[in-house]
Amino acid sequence: MSESWPQVLEAVKNRRRFTWILLSQNTHVLHYNGTTLSLSARSPGVCDNLIDSGSSAVLAEALAEVLGSQPAVELVVEGQAPVALTSATPASSATELRVSVAVTTSGASTEPAEGLPPALHLVLAQTAFLMHEQGNNQAAALLADVEDVELVPGNRFGDWQDAVLIVPPYLVARFTQDVTAAIQPVFEHVAGRHGLEIGGVTAAPALPDIGDNWRQILQERLAKGAASNQASRTRAKGVAPGLSREGFVFDSREEVLVYEALKRAQAALPQDSTLSVFPLPMGRVGVGNAWTPDFLITAAGRVGIIEVDGPHHRKRFGADTTRDRHWRNSGILHIERILVEETSSDSDLDVLVRQFLTRLREYR
Protein backbone atom coordinates (compact mmCIF):
# COMPACT_ATOMS: atom_id res chain seq x y z
CA MET A 1 0.00 0.00 0.00
CA SER A 2 2.92 2.35 0.63
CA GLU A 3 3.62 2.21 -3.12
CA SER A 4 -0.03 2.89 -4.01
CA TRP A 5 -0.70 5.57 -1.39
CA PRO A 6 0.66 8.47 -3.51
CA GLN A 7 -1.77 7.42 -6.28
CA VAL A 8 -4.61 7.31 -3.76
CA LEU A 9 -3.73 10.81 -2.57
CA GLU A 10 -3.66 12.07 -6.15
CA ALA A 11 -7.10 10.56 -6.76
CA VAL A 12 -8.33 12.26 -3.57
CA LYS A 13 -6.85 15.59 -4.69
CA ASN A 14 -8.72 15.36 -7.99
CA ARG A 15 -11.98 14.99 -6.06
CA ARG A 16 -11.61 17.32 -3.08
CA ARG A 17 -8.63 19.49 -2.13
CA PHE A 18 -9.65 19.79 1.55
CA THR A 19 -9.59 16.01 2.05
CA TRP A 20 -6.25 15.81 0.25
CA ILE A 21 -4.75 18.43 2.58
CA LEU A 22 -5.93 16.56 5.67
CA LEU A 23 -4.65 13.19 4.49
CA SER A 24 -1.38 14.24 2.86
CA GLN A 25 -0.28 16.56 5.64
CA ASN A 26 -1.52 14.67 8.70
CA THR A 27 -1.55 10.91 8.02
CA HIS A 28 0.73 8.14 6.80
CA VAL A 29 0.27 4.44 6.09
CA LEU A 30 0.93 2.01 8.95
CA HIS A 31 -0.10 -1.26 7.29
CA TYR A 32 -2.62 -2.84 4.91
CA ASN A 33 -3.72 -6.48 5.10
CA GLY A 34 -5.96 -6.53 2.05
CA THR A 35 -9.16 -5.77 3.96
CA THR A 36 -8.19 -2.99 6.38
CA LEU A 37 -5.99 0.04 5.76
CA SER A 38 -4.43 1.48 8.93
CA LEU A 39 -3.35 5.12 8.83
CA SER A 40 -1.47 6.96 11.55
CA ALA A 41 -3.04 10.36 12.28
CA ARG A 42 -1.33 13.29 13.97
CA SER A 43 -4.12 14.06 16.46
CA PRO A 44 -7.74 13.34 17.37
CA GLY A 45 -8.60 16.65 15.68
CA VAL A 46 -7.52 15.20 12.35
CA CYS A 47 -9.87 12.25 12.88
CA ASP A 48 -12.74 14.56 13.80
CA ASN A 49 -12.18 16.66 10.67
CA LEU A 50 -12.04 13.63 8.38
CA ILE A 51 -15.28 12.27 9.80
CA ASP A 52 -17.25 15.51 10.21
CA SER A 53 -16.34 16.80 6.74
CA GLY A 54 -17.57 13.69 4.93
CA SER A 55 -14.07 12.91 3.71
CA SER A 56 -14.55 9.16 4.21
CA ALA A 57 -16.68 9.02 1.05
CA VAL A 58 -13.99 10.84 -0.94
CA LEU A 59 -11.33 8.44 0.32
CA ALA A 60 -13.58 5.48 -0.48
CA GLU A 61 -13.92 6.57 -4.11
CA ALA A 62 -10.18 7.13 -4.42
CA LEU A 63 -9.36 3.70 -2.95
CA ALA A 64 -11.85 2.03 -5.28
CA GLU A 65 -10.29 3.82 -8.26
CA VAL A 66 -6.70 2.85 -7.40
CA LEU A 67 -7.14 -0.55 -5.72
CA GLY A 68 -10.31 -1.77 -7.38
CA SER A 69 -11.75 -2.42 -3.91
CA GLN A 70 -12.97 -0.48 -0.88
CA PRO A 71 -11.21 -1.67 2.30
CA ALA A 72 -12.05 -0.51 5.80
CA VAL A 73 -9.96 2.45 6.92
CA GLU A 74 -8.52 2.65 10.40
CA LEU A 75 -7.06 5.84 11.87
CA VAL A 76 -4.60 5.34 14.71
CA VAL A 77 -3.85 8.12 17.20
CA GLU A 78 -1.55 7.59 20.15
CA GLY A 79 -2.00 8.76 23.72
CA GLN A 80 -5.81 8.69 24.00
CA ALA A 81 -8.41 6.26 25.30
CA PRO A 82 -9.67 3.79 22.67
CA VAL A 83 -12.56 5.00 20.54
CA ALA A 84 -14.32 3.01 17.80
CA LEU A 85 -16.59 4.62 15.22
CA THR A 86 -17.98 2.36 12.47
CA SER A 87 -20.03 3.12 9.43
CA ALA A 88 -23.59 1.87 9.28
CA THR A 89 -22.91 0.61 5.75
CA PRO A 90 -21.29 -2.84 5.63
CA ALA A 91 -17.63 -2.67 4.72
CA SER A 92 -18.19 -5.08 1.84
CA SER A 93 -20.17 -2.50 -0.09
CA ALA A 94 -18.54 0.77 1.00
CA THR A 95 -15.51 1.92 2.87
CA GLU A 96 -15.86 1.72 6.62
CA LEU A 97 -14.06 4.46 8.51
CA ARG A 98 -12.89 3.40 11.95
CA VAL A 99 -10.99 5.50 14.44
CA SER A 100 -8.76 3.33 16.59
CA VAL A 101 -6.99 5.35 19.26
CA ALA A 102 -4.03 3.43 20.63
CA VAL A 103 -2.84 3.82 24.24
CA THR A 104 0.84 4.72 24.43
CA THR A 105 2.90 2.33 26.53
CA SER A 106 5.35 3.64 29.11
CA GLY A 107 8.32 2.92 26.89
CA ALA A 108 6.84 4.33 23.67
CA SER A 109 7.96 7.63 22.26
CA THR A 110 5.41 10.45 22.10
CA GLU A 111 7.45 12.41 19.56
CA PRO A 112 5.84 12.79 16.10
CA ALA A 113 7.18 10.49 13.43
CA GLU A 114 10.20 11.82 11.55
CA GLY A 115 9.31 13.64 8.37
CA LEU A 116 5.75 14.53 9.34
CA PRO A 117 4.89 17.97 7.91
CA PRO A 118 3.96 20.92 10.19
CA ALA A 119 0.38 21.57 11.23
CA LEU A 120 0.07 24.67 9.04
CA HIS A 121 -1.99 22.96 6.34
CA LEU A 122 -4.43 21.69 8.95
CA VAL A 123 -4.66 25.24 10.32
CA LEU A 124 -5.38 26.47 6.79
CA ALA A 125 -8.08 23.87 6.19
CA GLN A 126 -9.82 24.48 9.52
CA THR A 127 -9.66 28.25 9.03
CA ALA A 128 -11.29 27.90 5.61
CA PHE A 129 -14.12 25.80 7.06
CA LEU A 130 -14.66 28.23 9.94
CA MET A 131 -14.83 31.17 7.50
CA HIS A 132 -17.46 29.25 5.53
CA GLU A 133 -19.45 28.48 8.69
CA GLN A 134 -19.32 32.18 9.61
CA GLY A 135 -20.84 33.04 6.24
CA ASN A 136 -17.69 34.51 4.67
CA ASN A 137 -17.71 32.37 1.55
CA GLN A 138 -15.43 34.74 -0.35
CA ALA A 139 -12.61 34.27 2.17
CA ALA A 140 -13.28 30.53 2.37
CA ALA A 141 -13.05 30.18 -1.42
CA LEU A 142 -9.80 32.15 -1.52
CA LEU A 143 -8.29 29.99 1.24
CA ALA A 144 -9.22 26.87 -0.72
CA ASP A 145 -6.92 28.10 -3.49
CA VAL A 146 -3.90 28.67 -1.20
CA GLU A 147 -1.07 26.42 -2.38
CA ASP A 148 1.17 26.59 0.68
CA VAL A 149 1.76 28.42 3.97
CA GLU A 150 5.14 29.79 5.01
CA LEU A 151 6.26 31.26 8.34
CA VAL A 152 8.46 34.37 8.39
CA PRO A 153 9.81 36.44 11.33
CA GLY A 154 7.30 39.06 12.43
CA ASN A 155 10.06 41.56 13.26
CA ARG A 156 13.85 41.74 13.07
CA PHE A 157 14.18 40.30 16.55
CA GLY A 158 12.10 37.24 15.73
CA ASP A 159 9.70 37.87 18.62
CA TRP A 160 6.84 36.28 16.68
CA GLN A 161 6.07 34.75 13.29
CA ASP A 162 3.76 35.83 10.51
CA ALA A 163 1.97 33.42 8.18
CA VAL A 164 2.36 33.99 4.44
CA LEU A 165 -0.33 32.41 2.25
CA ILE A 166 1.25 31.31 -1.03
CA VAL A 167 -1.24 31.71 -3.88
CA PRO A 168 -1.22 31.81 -7.70
CA PRO A 169 0.00 35.29 -8.76
CA TYR A 170 -3.33 36.33 -10.29
CA LEU A 171 -5.07 35.79 -6.93
CA VAL A 172 -2.83 38.02 -4.80
CA ALA A 173 -4.86 41.14 -5.58
CA ARG A 174 -8.02 39.46 -4.27
CA PHE A 175 -6.49 39.16 -0.80
CA THR A 176 -7.40 42.75 -0.05
CA GLN A 177 -6.96 44.48 3.28
CA ASP A 178 -10.58 43.69 4.17
CA VAL A 179 -10.18 40.00 3.27
CA THR A 180 -6.97 39.50 5.24
CA ALA A 181 -8.41 41.44 8.17
CA ALA A 182 -11.27 38.94 8.29
CA ILE A 183 -9.00 35.89 7.91
CA GLN A 184 -6.29 36.91 10.38
CA PRO A 185 -8.12 36.53 13.74
CA VAL A 186 -9.59 33.18 12.73
CA PHE A 187 -6.24 31.90 11.46
CA GLU A 188 -4.50 33.09 14.64
CA HIS A 189 -7.11 31.38 16.83
CA VAL A 190 -6.87 28.06 14.98
CA ALA A 191 -3.05 28.22 14.98
CA GLY A 192 -3.08 28.86 18.73
CA ARG A 193 -5.19 25.75 19.25
CA HIS A 194 -2.35 23.82 17.57
CA GLY A 195 0.37 25.47 19.66
CA LEU A 196 1.45 27.97 16.98
CA GLU A 197 1.71 31.70 17.71
CA ILE A 198 0.93 33.75 14.61
CA GLY A 199 1.23 37.53 14.61
CA GLY A 200 -0.13 38.35 11.16
CA VAL A 201 -1.39 36.93 7.87
CA THR A 202 -0.47 38.12 4.38
CA ALA A 203 -0.59 36.72 0.84
CA ALA A 204 2.31 36.35 -1.59
CA PRO A 205 2.58 34.98 -5.13
CA ALA A 206 3.88 31.46 -5.67
CA LEU A 207 7.32 31.43 -7.25
CA PRO A 208 7.34 30.31 -10.88
CA ASP A 209 8.66 26.89 -11.83
CA ILE A 210 11.73 27.37 -14.02
CA GLY A 211 14.30 25.11 -15.64
CA ASP A 212 17.78 25.44 -17.00
CA ASN A 213 16.41 27.01 -20.20
CA TRP A 214 14.64 29.83 -18.32
CA ARG A 215 16.57 32.55 -20.21
CA GLN A 216 15.37 31.29 -23.58
CA ILE A 217 11.77 31.00 -22.38
CA LEU A 218 11.86 34.48 -20.85
CA GLN A 219 13.32 36.02 -24.00
CA GLU A 220 10.57 34.42 -26.08
CA ARG A 221 7.90 35.84 -23.79
CA LEU A 222 9.50 39.28 -23.78
CA ALA A 223 9.61 39.23 -27.58
CA LYS A 224 5.83 38.63 -27.62
CA GLY A 225 5.17 41.65 -25.40
CA ALA A 226 3.88 41.98 -21.87
CA ALA A 227 0.13 42.00 -22.55
CA SER A 228 -1.99 40.29 -19.91
CA ASN A 229 -5.09 39.66 -21.99
CA GLN A 230 -7.15 36.48 -22.06
CA ALA A 231 -4.87 34.80 -24.61
CA SER A 232 -1.89 34.93 -22.27
CA ARG A 233 -4.03 34.08 -19.26
CA THR A 234 -5.07 30.80 -20.83
CA ARG A 235 -1.40 29.92 -21.34
CA ALA A 236 -0.48 30.72 -17.74
CA LYS A 237 0.37 27.86 -15.41
CA GLY A 238 -1.24 27.27 -12.05
CA VAL A 239 -4.85 28.02 -12.96
CA ALA A 240 -6.93 27.32 -9.87
CA PRO A 241 -9.37 24.39 -10.14
CA GLY A 242 -12.84 25.53 -11.11
CA LEU A 243 -11.73 28.90 -12.51
CA SER A 244 -11.65 27.95 -16.18
CA ARG A 245 -14.41 27.24 -18.66
CA GLU A 246 -14.04 26.28 -22.32
CA GLY A 247 -10.54 27.73 -22.59
CA PHE A 248 -11.36 30.95 -20.69
CA VAL A 249 -9.68 31.72 -17.36
CA PHE A 250 -11.47 33.70 -14.64
CA ASP A 251 -10.31 35.53 -11.52
CA SER A 252 -13.07 34.30 -9.20
CA ARG A 253 -15.87 31.78 -8.83
CA GLU A 254 -18.37 34.64 -8.96
CA GLU A 255 -17.13 35.53 -12.46
CA VAL A 256 -17.65 31.89 -13.47
CA LEU A 257 -21.25 32.09 -12.22
CA VAL A 258 -21.88 35.27 -14.24
CA TYR A 259 -20.34 33.60 -17.30
CA GLU A 260 -22.69 30.64 -16.91
CA ALA A 261 -25.65 33.04 -16.60
CA LEU A 262 -24.59 34.80 -19.81
CA LYS A 263 -24.37 31.44 -21.55
CA ARG A 264 -27.91 30.61 -20.43
CA ALA A 265 -29.13 33.93 -21.83
CA GLN A 266 -27.20 33.28 -25.03
CA ALA A 267 -28.80 29.85 -25.45
CA ALA A 268 -32.30 31.30 -25.00
CA LEU A 269 -31.93 33.79 -27.86
CA PRO A 270 -32.52 33.04 -31.57
CA GLN A 271 -29.37 32.42 -33.58
CA ASP A 272 -29.98 35.44 -35.82
CA SER A 273 -30.27 37.83 -32.87
CA THR A 274 -28.02 36.57 -30.12
CA LEU A 275 -25.10 38.03 -28.15
CA SER A 276 -21.34 37.61 -27.84
CA VAL A 277 -19.42 37.29 -24.57
CA PHE A 278 -15.77 38.34 -24.16
CA PRO A 279 -14.42 37.44 -20.70
CA LEU A 280 -11.54 39.56 -19.35
CA PRO A 281 -10.46 41.20 -22.63
CA MET A 282 -7.71 43.79 -22.32
CA GLY A 283 -8.09 47.08 -24.13
CA ARG A 284 -6.64 50.55 -24.48
CA VAL A 285 -9.17 53.02 -23.11
CA GLY A 286 -9.35 56.79 -23.50
CA VAL A 287 -5.97 58.45 -23.47
CA GLY A 288 -4.05 55.25 -22.99
CA ASN A 289 -5.31 53.37 -19.93
CA ALA A 290 -4.89 49.61 -20.26
CA TRP A 291 -7.95 48.11 -18.55
CA THR A 292 -9.59 44.71 -18.43
CA PRO A 293 -13.36 44.60 -17.88
CA ASP A 294 -14.71 41.39 -16.39
CA PHE A 295 -17.06 40.91 -19.38
CA LEU A 296 -17.51 42.75 -22.66
CA ILE A 297 -20.94 42.01 -24.19
CA THR A 298 -22.19 42.77 -27.69
CA ALA A 299 -25.85 42.53 -28.76
CA ALA A 300 -28.05 44.26 -31.36
CA GLY A 301 -25.21 46.47 -32.54
CA ARG A 302 -24.51 47.70 -29.01
CA VAL A 303 -21.67 47.00 -26.60
CA GLY A 304 -21.76 46.89 -22.80
CA ILE A 305 -19.66 45.89 -19.82
CA ILE A 306 -20.40 43.77 -16.76
CA GLU A 307 -18.17 44.10 -13.70
CA VAL A 308 -18.35 41.65 -10.78
CA ASP A 309 -17.60 43.66 -7.65
CA GLY A 310 -16.29 42.15 -4.44
CA PRO A 311 -16.25 43.82 -0.99
CA HIS A 312 -13.01 45.70 -1.79
CA HIS A 313 -14.96 47.83 -4.28
CA ARG A 314 -16.87 49.49 -1.41
CA LYS A 315 -13.75 51.53 -0.68
CA ARG A 316 -13.14 52.22 -4.37
CA PHE A 317 -16.37 53.99 -5.26
CA GLY A 318 -14.55 57.09 -6.51
CA ALA A 319 -12.08 55.10 -8.59
CA ASP A 320 -14.85 52.93 -10.07
CA THR A 321 -16.90 56.04 -10.93
CA THR A 322 -13.91 57.58 -12.71
CA ARG A 323 -13.27 54.37 -14.62
CA ASP A 324 -16.95 54.12 -15.66
CA ARG A 325 -16.78 57.70 -16.94
CA HIS A 326 -13.76 56.80 -19.11
CA TRP A 327 -15.62 53.77 -20.45
CA ARG A 328 -18.56 55.98 -21.42
CA ASN A 329 -16.29 58.62 -22.97
CA SER A 330 -14.83 55.80 -25.07
CA GLY A 331 -18.21 54.74 -26.45
CA ILE A 332 -19.32 52.07 -23.96
CA LEU A 333 -22.48 53.49 -22.39
CA HIS A 334 -23.98 50.42 -20.73
CA ILE A 335 -22.11 49.34 -17.59
CA GLU A 336 -23.57 46.89 -15.08
CA ARG A 337 -21.95 46.23 -11.70
CA ILE A 338 -23.02 42.97 -10.06
CA LEU A 339 -22.12 42.44 -6.40
CA VAL A 340 -20.67 39.06 -5.45
CA GLU A 341 -23.56 38.69 -2.99
CA GLU A 342 -25.95 38.75 -5.97
CA THR A 343 -24.35 35.67 -7.56
CA SER A 344 -25.51 33.16 -4.92
CA SER A 345 -28.78 32.39 -6.72
CA ASP A 346 -28.86 31.39 -10.39
CA SER A 347 -32.43 32.65 -10.78
CA ASP A 348 -31.60 36.09 -9.34
CA LEU A 349 -28.50 36.27 -11.50
CA ASP A 350 -30.52 35.38 -14.61
CA VAL A 351 -32.87 38.29 -13.85
CA LEU A 352 -29.95 40.73 -13.55
CA VAL A 353 -28.50 39.54 -16.87
CA ARG A 354 -31.87 39.80 -18.64
CA GLN A 355 -32.36 43.34 -17.32
CA PHE A 356 -28.89 44.34 -18.51
CA LEU A 357 -29.52 42.90 -22.00
CA THR A 358 -32.88 44.68 -22.22
CA ARG A 359 -31.25 48.03 -21.45
CA LEU A 360 -28.44 47.25 -23.87
CA ARG A 361 -30.88 46.55 -26.70
CA GLU A 362 -33.53 49.21 -26.08
CA TYR A 363 -31.84 52.27 -24.58
CA ARG A 364 -29.11 54.54 -25.82
C-alpha positions as CSV (number, residue, x, y, z in Angstrom):
1,M,0.0,0.0,0.0
2,S,2.9,2.4,0.6
3,E,3.6,2.2,-3.1
4,S,0.0,2.9,-4.0
5,W,-0.7,5.6,-1.4
6,P,0.7,8.5,-3.5
7,Q,-1.8,7.4,-6.3
8,V,-4.6,7.3,-3.8
9,L,-3.7,10.8,-2.6
10,E,-3.7,12.1,-6.1
11,A,-7.1,10.6,-6.8
12,V,-8.3,12.3,-3.6
13,K,-6.9,15.6,-4.7
14,N,-8.7,15.4,-8.0
15,R,-12.0,15.0,-6.1
16,R,-11.6,17.3,-3.1
17,R,-8.6,19.5,-2.1
18,F,-9.6,19.8,1.6
19,T,-9.6,16.0,2.1
20,W,-6.3,15.8,0.3
21,I,-4.7,18.4,2.6
22,L,-5.9,16.6,5.7
23,L,-4.7,13.2,4.5
24,S,-1.4,14.2,2.9
25,Q,-0.3,16.6,5.6
26,N,-1.5,14.7,8.7
27,T,-1.5,10.9,8.0
28,H,0.7,8.1,6.8
29,V,0.3,4.4,6.1
30,L,0.9,2.0,9.0
31,H,-0.1,-1.3,7.3
32,Y,-2.6,-2.8,4.9
33,N,-3.7,-6.5,5.1
34,G,-6.0,-6.5,2.0
35,T,-9.2,-5.8,4.0
36,T,-8.2,-3.0,6.4
37,L,-6.0,0.0,5.8
38,S,-4.4,1.5,8.9
39,L,-3.4,5.1,8.8
40,S,-1.5,7.0,11.5
41,A,-3.0,10.4,12.3
42,R,-1.3,13.3,14.0
43,S,-4.1,14.1,16.5
44,P,-7.7,13.3,17.4
45,G,-8.6,16.6,15.7
46,V,-7.5,15.2,12.4
47,C,-9.9,12.3,12.9
48,D,-12.7,14.6,13.8
49,N,-12.2,16.7,10.7
50,L,-12.0,13.6,8.4
51,I,-15.3,12.3,9.8
52,D,-17.3,15.5,10.2
53,S,-16.3,16.8,6.7
54,G,-17.6,13.7,4.9
55,S,-14.1,12.9,3.7
56,S,-14.6,9.2,4.2
57,A,-16.7,9.0,1.1
58,V,-14.0,10.8,-0.9
59,L,-11.3,8.4,0.3
60,A,-13.6,5.5,-0.5
61,E,-13.9,6.6,-4.1
62,A,-10.2,7.1,-4.4
63,L,-9.4,3.7,-3.0
64,A,-11.9,2.0,-5.3
65,E,-10.3,3.8,-8.3
66,V,-6.7,2.8,-7.4
67,L,-7.1,-0.6,-5.7
68,G,-10.3,-1.8,-7.4
69,S,-11.8,-2.4,-3.9
70,Q,-13.0,-0.5,-0.9
71,P,-11.2,-1.7,2.3
72,A,-12.1,-0.5,5.8
73,V,-10.0,2.4,6.9
74,E,-8.5,2.7,10.4
75,L,-7.1,5.8,11.9
76,V,-4.6,5.3,14.7
77,V,-3.9,8.1,17.2
78,E,-1.5,7.6,20.2
79,G,-2.0,8.8,23.7
80,Q,-5.8,8.7,24.0
81,A,-8.4,6.3,25.3
82,P,-9.7,3.8,22.7
83,V,-12.6,5.0,20.5
84,A,-14.3,3.0,17.8
85,L,-16.6,4.6,15.2
86,T,-18.0,2.4,12.5
87,S,-20.0,3.1,9.4
88,A,-23.6,1.9,9.3
89,T,-22.9,0.6,5.8
90,P,-21.3,-2.8,5.6
91,A,-17.6,-2.7,4.7
92,S,-18.2,-5.1,1.8
93,S,-20.2,-2.5,-0.1
94,A,-18.5,0.8,1.0
95,T,-15.5,1.9,2.9
96,E,-15.9,1.7,6.6
97,L,-14.1,4.5,8.5
98,R,-12.9,3.4,12.0
99,V,-11.0,5.5,14.4
100,S,-8.8,3.3,16.6
101,V,-7.0,5.4,19.3
102,A,-4.0,3.4,20.6
103,V,-2.8,3.8,24.2
104,T,0.8,4.7,24.4
105,T,2.9,2.3,26.5
106,S,5.3,3.6,29.1
107,G,8.3,2.9,26.9
108,A,6.8,4.3,23.7
109,S,8.0,7.6,22.3
110,T,5.4,10.5,22.1
111,E,7.4,12.4,19.6
112,P,5.8,12.8,16.1
113,A,7.2,10.5,13.4
114,E,10.2,11.8,11.6
115,G,9.3,13.6,8.4
116,L,5.7,14.5,9.3
117,P,4.9,18.0,7.9
118,P,4.0,20.9,10.2
119,A,0.4,21.6,11.2
120,L,0.1,24.7,9.0
121,H,-2.0,23.0,6.3
122,L,-4.4,21.7,8.9
123,V,-4.7,25.2,10.3
124,L,-5.4,26.5,6.8
125,A,-8.1,23.9,6.2
126,Q,-9.8,24.5,9.5
127,T,-9.7,28.2,9.0
128,A,-11.3,27.9,5.6
129,F,-14.1,25.8,7.1
130,L,-14.7,28.2,9.9
131,M,-14.8,31.2,7.5
132,H,-17.5,29.2,5.5
133,E,-19.4,28.5,8.7
134,Q,-19.3,32.2,9.6
135,G,-20.8,33.0,6.2
136,N,-17.7,34.5,4.7
137,N,-17.7,32.4,1.5
138,Q,-15.4,34.7,-0.3
139,A,-12.6,34.3,2.2
140,A,-13.3,30.5,2.4
141,A,-13.1,30.2,-1.4
142,L,-9.8,32.1,-1.5
143,L,-8.3,30.0,1.2
144,A,-9.2,26.9,-0.7
145,D,-6.9,28.1,-3.5
146,V,-3.9,28.7,-1.2
147,E,-1.1,26.4,-2.4
148,D,1.2,26.6,0.7
149,V,1.8,28.4,4.0
150,E,5.1,29.8,5.0
151,L,6.3,31.3,8.3
152,V,8.5,34.4,8.4
153,P,9.8,36.4,11.3
154,G,7.3,39.1,12.4
155,N,10.1,41.6,13.3
156,R,13.8,41.7,13.1
157,F,14.2,40.3,16.6
158,G,12.1,37.2,15.7
159,D,9.7,37.9,18.6
160,W,6.8,36.3,16.7
161,Q,6.1,34.7,13.3
162,D,3.8,35.8,10.5
163,A,2.0,33.4,8.2
164,V,2.4,34.0,4.4
165,L,-0.3,32.4,2.3
166,I,1.2,31.3,-1.0
167,V,-1.2,31.7,-3.9
168,P,-1.2,31.8,-7.7
169,P,0.0,35.3,-8.8
170,Y,-3.3,36.3,-10.3
171,L,-5.1,35.8,-6.9
172,V,-2.8,38.0,-4.8
173,A,-4.9,41.1,-5.6
174,R,-8.0,39.5,-4.3
175,F,-6.5,39.2,-0.8
176,T,-7.4,42.7,0.0
177,Q,-7.0,44.5,3.3
178,D,-10.6,43.7,4.2
179,V,-10.2,40.0,3.3
180,T,-7.0,39.5,5.2
181,A,-8.4,41.4,8.2
182,A,-11.3,38.9,8.3
183,I,-9.0,35.9,7.9
184,Q,-6.3,36.9,10.4
185,P,-8.1,36.5,13.7
186,V,-9.6,33.2,12.7
187,F,-6.2,31.9,11.5
188,E,-4.5,33.1,14.6
189,H,-7.1,31.4,16.8
190,V,-6.9,28.1,15.0
191,A,-3.1,28.2,15.0
192,G,-3.1,28.9,18.7
193,R,-5.2,25.7,19.2
194,H,-2.3,23.8,17.6
195,G,0.4,25.5,19.7
196,L,1.4,28.0,17.0
197,E,1.7,31.7,17.7
198,I,0.9,33.7,14.6
199,G,1.2,37.5,14.6
200,G,-0.1,38.3,11.2
201,V,-1.4,36.9,7.9
202,T,-0.5,38.1,4.4
203,A,-0.6,36.7,0.8
204,A,2.3,36.4,-1.6
205,P,2.6,35.0,-5.1
206,A,3.9,31.5,-5.7
207,L,7.3,31.4,-7.2
208,P,7.3,30.3,-10.9
209,D,8.7,26.9,-11.8
210,I,11.7,27.4,-14.0
211,G,14.3,25.1,-15.6
212,D,17.8,25.4,-17.0
213,N,16.4,27.0,-20.2
214,W,14.6,29.8,-18.3
215,R,16.6,32.6,-20.2
216,Q,15.4,31.3,-23.6
217,I,11.8,31.0,-22.4
218,L,11.9,34.5,-20.8
219,Q,13.3,36.0,-24.0
220,E,10.6,34.4,-26.1
221,R,7.9,35.8,-23.8
222,L,9.5,39.3,-23.8
223,A,9.6,39.2,-27.6
224,K,5.8,38.6,-27.6
225,G,5.2,41.6,-25.4
226,A,3.9,42.0,-21.9
227,A,0.1,42.0,-22.5
228,S,-2.0,40.3,-19.9
229,N,-5.1,39.7,-22.0
230,Q,-7.1,36.5,-22.1
231,A,-4.9,34.8,-24.6
232,S,-1.9,34.9,-22.3
233,R,-4.0,34.1,-19.3
234,T,-5.1,30.8,-20.8
235,R,-1.4,29.9,-21.3
236,A,-0.5,30.7,-17.7
237,K,0.4,27.9,-15.4
238,G,-1.2,27.3,-12.1
239,V,-4.9,28.0,-13.0
240,A,-6.9,27.3,-9.9
241,P,-9.4,24.4,-10.1
242,G,-12.8,25.5,-11.1
243,L,-11.7,28.9,-12.5
244,S,-11.6,28.0,-16.2
245,R,-14.4,27.2,-18.7
246,E,-14.0,26.3,-22.3
247,G,-10.5,27.7,-22.6
248,F,-11.4,30.9,-20.7
249,V,-9.7,31.7,-17.4
250,F,-11.5,33.7,-14.6
251,D,-10.3,35.5,-11.5
252,S,-13.1,34.3,-9.2
253,R,-15.9,31.8,-8.8
254,E,-18.4,34.6,-9.0
255,E,-17.1,35.5,-12.5
256,V,-17.6,31.9,-13.5
257,L,-21.2,32.1,-12.2
258,V,-21.9,35.3,-14.2
259,Y,-20.3,33.6,-17.3
260,E,-22.7,30.6,-16.9
261,A,-25.7,33.0,-16.6
262,L,-24.6,34.8,-19.8
263,K,-24.4,31.4,-21.6
264,R,-27.9,30.6,-20.4
265,A,-29.1,33.9,-21.8
266,Q,-27.2,33.3,-25.0
267,A,-28.8,29.9,-25.5
268,A,-32.3,31.3,-25.0
269,L,-31.9,33.8,-27.9
270,P,-32.5,33.0,-31.6
271,Q,-29.4,32.4,-33.6
272,D,-30.0,35.4,-35.8
273,S,-30.3,37.8,-32.9
274,T,-28.0,36.6,-30.1
275,L,-25.1,38.0,-28.1
276,S,-21.3,37.6,-27.8
277,V,-19.4,37.3,-24.6
278,F,-15.8,38.3,-24.2
279,P,-14.4,37.4,-20.7
280,L,-11.5,39.6,-19.4
281,P,-10.5,41.2,-22.6
282,M,-7.7,43.8,-22.3
283,G,-8.1,47.1,-24.1
284,R,-6.6,50.5,-24.5
285,V,-9.2,53.0,-23.1
286,G,-9.4,56.8,-23.5
287,V,-6.0,58.5,-23.5
288,G,-4.0,55.2,-23.0
289,N,-5.3,53.4,-19.9
290,A,-4.9,49.6,-20.3
291,W,-7.9,48.1,-18.5
292,T,-9.6,44.7,-18.4
293,P,-13.4,44.6,-17.9
294,D,-14.7,41.4,-16.4
295,F,-17.1,40.9,-19.4
296,L,-17.5,42.8,-22.7
297,I,-20.9,42.0,-24.2
298,T,-22.2,42.8,-27.7
299,A,-25.9,42.5,-28.8
300,A,-28.1,44.3,-31.4
301,G,-25.2,46.5,-32.5
302,R,-24.5,47.7,-29.0
303,V,-21.7,47.0,-26.6
304,G,-21.8,46.9,-22.8
305,I,-19.7,45.9,-19.8
306,I,-20.4,43.8,-16.8
307,E,-18.2,44.1,-13.7
308,V,-18.3,41.6,-10.8
309,D,-17.6,43.7,-7.7
310,G,-16.3,42.1,-4.4
311,P,-16.2,43.8,-1.0
312,H,-13.0,45.7,-1.8
313,H,-15.0,47.8,-4.3
314,R,-16.9,49.5,-1.4
315,K,-13.8,51.5,-0.7
316,R,-13.1,52.2,-4.4
317,F,-16.4,54.0,-5.3
318,G,-14.5,57.1,-6.5
319,A,-12.1,55.1,-8.6
320,D,-14.9,52.9,-10.1
321,T,-16.9,56.0,-10.9
322,T,-13.9,57.6,-12.7
323,R,-13.3,54.4,-14.6
324,D,-16.9,54.1,-15.7
325,R,-16.8,57.7,-16.9
326,H,-13.8,56.8,-19.1
327,W,-15.6,53.8,-20.5
328,R,-18.6,56.0,-21.4
329,N,-16.3,58.6,-23.0
330,S,-14.8,55.8,-25.1
331,G,-18.2,54.7,-26.5
332,I,-19.3,52.1,-24.0
333,L,-22.5,53.5,-22.4
334,H,-24.0,50.4,-20.7
335,I,-22.1,49.3,-17.6
336,E,-23.6,46.9,-15.1
337,R,-22.0,46.2,-11.7
338,I,-23.0,43.0,-10.1
339,L,-22.1,42.4,-6.4
340,V,-20.7,39.1,-5.4
341,E,-23.6,38.7,-3.0
342,E,-26.0,38.7,-6.0
343,T,-24.4,35.7,-7.6
344,S,-25.5,33.2,-4.9
345,S,-28.8,32.4,-6.7
346,D,-28.9,31.4,-10.4
347,S,-32.4,32.6,-10.8
348,D,-31.6,36.1,-9.3
349,L,-28.5,36.3,-11.5
350,D,-30.5,35.4,-14.6
351,V,-32.9,38.3,-13.8
352,L,-29.9,40.7,-13.6
353,V,-28.5,39.5,-16.9
354,R,-31.9,39.8,-18.6
355,Q,-32.4,43.3,-17.3
356,F,-28.9,44.3,-18.5
357,L,-29.5,42.9,-22.0
358,T,-32.9,44.7,-22.2
359,R,-31.3,48.0,-21.4
360,L,-28.4,47.2,-23.9
361,R,-30.9,46.5,-26.7
362,E,-33.5,49.2,-26.1
363,Y,-31.8,52.3,-24.6
364,R,-29.1,54.5,-25.8
